[in-house]
Amino acid sequence: MKIYWRILQYARPLSRYVGPYFFTSLLGSLFGVLNFTLIQPLLDVLFGKAQIPAKLVFPTFRFDAEYLVDLFQYYFGNAIQNYGKLGALQFVCGAILLCVFLANVFRYISIRIIENFKAHTVAQLRQAVFDNAIRLSLSFFSNERKGDLIARVTTDVQEIENSLGRAFSALFKELFTLIFYFVTLFAMSVKLTFFTLVVIPLSGVIIGSLAKKLKESASEVQQRLSNIIGVLDETFGGIRVVKGFNAEKVIKKRFENENQSYRHALLKMVFRQELAPPMSEFMGVSVVAGILLYGGSMVLSNNFELSPSTFVTYIIIFSQVLRPAKEISNAISGIQRGVASGERIMKLIDTPIEVNDKPGASQIHGFENMIEVKNVSFEYEKGIPVLQDISFKIKKGKTIALVGSSGGGKSTIADLIPRFYDPTQGKVEIDGVDLREVTTKSLRDLMGIVTQESILFNDSIYNNIAFGTEATEEQVIAAAKIANAHQFIIEQNEGYQTIIGDRGTKLSGGQRQRLSIARAILKNPPILILDEATSALDTESEKLVQEALTNLMKNRTTLVIAHRLSTIQHADEILVLSGGKIIERGTHDDLLMEEKGFYRKLSLMQN
């Protein structure tokens, strides 16, 4: 139950829900039980056994069940005395209708309360999961499947919502109902009720043995569902590649395997979940049969404390005990599914944030001098170096380019500058201050990033350019013009309000890239990081994008990662990386002078 206590933290203030739900559930259960206690006087009237109490005195109020009994007997006796058996019958039927009405009114109110509780708790929990997830470092997202993360925010949270309803229903409403039934049964016959209690421990043993296995099955089901969502995300996101390589059959087979695995896991869980209620019900009915045999034989022999009408009422009431007992059994099964989902959610919430602001971190408000990388080494996985003893400086207003073979560590260096990762060894400084000494927000406010893959959202062109800012329309248009994007934007059907589709699929690669550049221009950062921003474009698009980048880079400090060496010929310094080390450095002309140099080799290959 530790998981549930943690989940309930997101339901605060609990008093807003627990008190009203407790009260309405209590009254709903009370009036629900009273329905059946009225069967006995009804049977007495029908079979001519109803009697007027010797003394009809209006009872003095007291807070116990006996007061309700005395109150009923007073009005019931008056009905017989003043209106005869027909009047008594009408009174009992009216009392039953009133009890049913009140029971359902209070049940409805309790349902509204619990639904509000579930909606509030789940909304808070989902927000907490999402808020924590987007704060995690890039390394976490590199190691996790997006489908699994989406499943935790959606299906796992949904399972928690269902489980919370079952838990509260079992804890309050059904438990109250069960208690009231047994209080009534004990009041009618202590001896017979003790005989019936044998069903409770037997059900508990069975349900307890199933609960552990059910939790394991529920965890497997949620993981299988995460795999399905992962396949869907990858397939729909890469549908162009799937169709281009005629890979529909491969994808269908992959989905079929995951789908069938989910089906088997789900059936195993459901079979276990559904096993407890019928077994509990069978044992309950067995006890009812035993009561009929045991109590009925004593009624027939006239050697019993209960009259026939009372005994029939007892049987009817006990048969109703099976319903809340079954609901509690179902709730325990459902709660196990919720626990499994809760563990997956809490694992995500508890994931430590590797890159976090240290206590007392200062804010940096501008860039004045230079960025310096000092003896930096980095490992994504322990023992596998990606960068080894890297050192260089980027002075204000200068452009530094990184080139080299794939896997040489260029993008990792670009990720260290905005502090997406922290170095394993060494440090990165801005104006002489270690990046770990300043807040990540103030640091990233100084930087604009344009990557090879344009990250756009299924929104309007305007909102994609203005993303993360509160820019005016004039500022957005001005940024688009500098990025060579204004002309193609106004040619769209809705201009700047055109919806560009998921990840900008309605636009060409060059158009998407120019929107990314316009976004960076609008931010107007003093520091730029360009990660192979033109490598995936055709010649015409590259020319337009390169012009936009040239406009963007004016009077800014820039770190450029490039595959096409023609785009970095005017860089102030070029660093050549291989195997995580800087093997050459200098200007374009200087590096071409090295006859056996790696840069010269790359240049000759591209030419």
C-alpha positions, 0 to 999 in steps of 0.5 A, a space after each residue: 500500500 506504500 504506492 497508494 499512499 504516495 499516489 494520495 499525495 496528489 489528491 490533497 486536500 484529502 479532507 475535501 473528498 474523504 469526509 463527504 464520501 465517508 458520510 454519503 457512503 455510510 448513509 447509502 449503505 445504511 438505507 440499503 440494508 434497511 430495505 431488506 430488514 423491512 422484508 420481515 414486517 412485510 412477510 408478517 403482514 402477508 401471513 397474518 403474523 403482524 402484531 400491535 406492540 403492547 404499548 405504543 410510545 414514541 421513542 426518545 432519540 438516541 444514536 443507535 440502531 435500536 432507535 430506528 427499530 423502535 421508531 419503525 415499530 411505533 409507526 408500524 403499530 399505529 398503521 395496524 391499529 388505525 388502518 388495519 393490515 392493508 394500511 400496514 402493508 401500505 406503510 411498509 411498502 412506502 417505507 421500502 420505497 423511501 429507503 430505496 430512494 434515500 439509498 440511491 440518492 446518497 450512492 449517487 452523491 458518493 459516486 460524484 464525489 469519488 469521480 471528482 476525487 479520481 479526476 483531480 488525483 489523476 490530473 495532478 499525477 499525470 501533470 507530475 509525471 509529465 513535468 518530471 519527465 521533461 526535466 530529465 536529461 537527454 541521456 534518459 531519453 536516449 535509453 528509453 523508448 518513447 512508446 514506454 514513456 507515452 504508456 506511463 503517462 496515458 495507460 498507466 495513469 488510466 489504470 491508476 484512475 480505475 484502481 483508485 475508484 475500486 480502492 475507495 469503493 472497497 474501503 468505504 461503501 462496500 465495507 460499510 455495507 458488509 458491516 451493516 449486513 453483519 450487524 443486522 445478521 448478528 442482531 437477528 441470530 448470533 448462533 447462525 451468523 457465527 456459522 456463516 463466518 466460515 466463508 470470510 477467512 476462506 475467501 481471504 486465503 484464496 484472494 491473498 494467494 492470487 493477489 501476488 501473481 496478479 500483480 506480476 501479470 499486471 506489470 507484464 501487461 503494461 509493459 506489453 502495451 508500452 511495446 505496442 505504443 512504441 511500435 505505433 510511434 515508430 511506424 507512423 513517424 517513419 511511414 515514408 521509410 516503411 513504404 519506400 522500402 516495401 517494409 509493410 510486411 515486416 512492420 505488420 509481423 512486428 506489430 502482430 508479435 507484440 499484439 499477440 504477446 499482449 493478448 497472451 499476457 492480458 488473458 493470463 491476468 484476466 483469468 487470474 483476476 476473474 478467478 477470485 469472485 466466482 470462487 468466493 461466490 461459490 463458497 458464499 452460496 455453499 454457506 447459504 445452502 448450509 444455512 437453509 439446511 441447518 436453520 430450516 431443519 430447526 424451524 421445521 422442528 419448532 426448535 429455533 429462536 427465529 420465526 419462519 418470516 424472520 428466517 426467510 428475511 435472514 436468508 435474503 439479507 445474507 444472500 446480499 452479503 455476497 454482493 459487497 464481498 464479491 465487490 471487495 474481491 474484485 477491488 483487491 484484484 483491480 488494486 493489484 493492477 493499479 499497484 503495478 502501474 503505480 510502480 512504473 509511474 513512481 519509477 519515472 517520477 523517482 528517476 534522478 535528474 542528472 543535470 540539475 541546478 545546484 543550490 545557490 546557482 547564480 543567473 547569468 545575464 549576458 555573454 561578454 568574453 568567451 566560452 572555454 572547454 577545459 580538459 573535458 572527457 565524457 562517457 555516455 556509458 562507464 568505461 566507453 569514452 566519447 571525448 578525451 581531454 578536449 580543450 578549446 576556446 570560443 571567443 565572443 563574435 568568433 566562429 568555431 567549426 567542428 568536423 571529423 568522421 561520424 562518431 568522433 564526438 562533435 555532437 557531444 561537444 555541442 550538447 555540453 555547451 548548453 549543458 544538456 550533459 555534464 562532463 565526466 572530467 574537466 569543465 566548460 566555462 562561460 566568461 570564466 564561470 563553470 556552467 554548473 555554477 549557473 542556472 540552466 535556464 539563464 544559460 540556455 536563454 543565451 543560446 540558439 540551436 539549429 539542428 540537422 533535423 528541424 524540430 517543428 510541431 503540429 501547429 501554425 507556422 506563426 506559433 512554430 516561429 514564436 515558440 517559447 517567446 511572446 513575440 509580436 506579429 511584426 517581430 515574427 515576420 521580420 525573423 522570417 524575412 531574415 531566414 528567407 522564409 517569408 516568401 514561401 510562407 505567404 504563398 501558403 493557403 493560410 499564410 502564417 496561420 497554416 498548420 504544418 502537420 506532425 513534425 512539419 510534414 507538409 513542408 519541404 526539408 529546406 522550408 522546415 529548416 528555414 523555420 527553425 532558423 527564423 525561430 533562432 533569429 527571433 530569439 536573438 541569442 548571442 551564442 549559436 549552435 548549428 549542428 549540421 544544419 544544411 547537410 540534408 538539403 538539396 543544392 537550391 535549399 542549401 543555398 537559401 538556408 546558407 544565406 539565412 544562416 549567414 544572416 543569423 551568424 552576423 555579430 554572434 558567437 557560433 559553434 558549427 558542426 558541418 559535414 560539408 566543408 564548403 560551409 565553414 571555409 570562413 570559420 575563425 578556427 576549425 577543430 578536426 575530431 577523430 576518436 574523441 580527440 582533437 587531432 588538428 586545428 587551424 583555419 581552412 587554408 592552414 589545414 589544407 596545407 597539411 599534406 597528410 592531414 585528415 582535413 585535407 583528405 576530407 576536402 579532397 574527397 568532397 571535391 
